[in-house]
Amino acid sequence: MRPNFSLDDFKKWMKDPKHFSLERKIKALEGTLIESKISIKKLSEKMISEEGDANILSKDFFNNGGIINEVNDNNFLVKVDSGLFHIARKYVKKM
């Protein structure tokens, strides 16, 4: 026997904010100031340059930190003064 589907129950479930908290947490990370947890050398090896030279980006990020521009699974698109790059979440921390 299948349970009855209630449109009213579904609407109540959709209005409950706890079902969408992960999406909100991800969006809340955007704009966060972060810094490197690894050395400049490892940083330049682990990052994927989107805009700019990887060596300059790694030095800039290591010395000044950056801002999370976009979140994609466990990767961040990070904005620094010298450009943009992608890096795994595990290599950075909040400032």
PyMOL commands that set and color helices and strands:
alter all, ss='L'
color gray80, all
select helices_A, chain A and resi 7-15+17-29+40-46+54-64+89-91
alter helices_A, ss='H'
color red, helices_A
select strands_A, chain A and resi 33-36+48-51+66-72+75-80+83-88+92-94
alter strands_A, ss='S'
color yellow, strands_A
deselect
rebuild
show_as cartoon
